[in-house]
Amino acid sequence: MCLAIPAKVISVEGFSALVSIEEVEYTASLLLLPDVEAGDYIMLHAGFAIEKVDPEYAAETMQLLVDMEKGRRE
């Protein structure tokens, strides 16, 4: 099973973006999704931006992932 994580785009330089996931920064490739700008939210999979999403969807998805992790620890 594959999993994509929502991330906020901090900055874009060419086909690369600096993104933030829960305040941790990563580099993402924009080769599959070149129309991304700072402030956008993306789904990040294996280092690649694969889809732009709205902020509400990104927040809901991240909350589901956090809830799943909490349930796993209990």
CORQUIRA-V322233 format. One record per backbone hydrogen bond with DSSP energy under -1.0 kcal/mol. CO is the residue of the C=O (numbers start at 1). NH is the residue of the N-H. If there is no record, write none. Layout:
BEGIN
CO/NH
CO/NH
END
This chain:
BEGIN
5/44
7/42
8/20
9/39
11/18
13/16
15/30
16/13
17/28
18/10
18/11
19/26
20/8
21/24
24/21
26/19
28/17
29/49
37/40
40/9
41/53
42/7
43/50
44/5
45/48
47/29
48/45
51/43
54/58
55/59
56/60
57/61
58/62
59/63
60/64
61/65
62/66
63/67
64/68
65/69
66/70
67/71
68/72
69/73
70/74
END
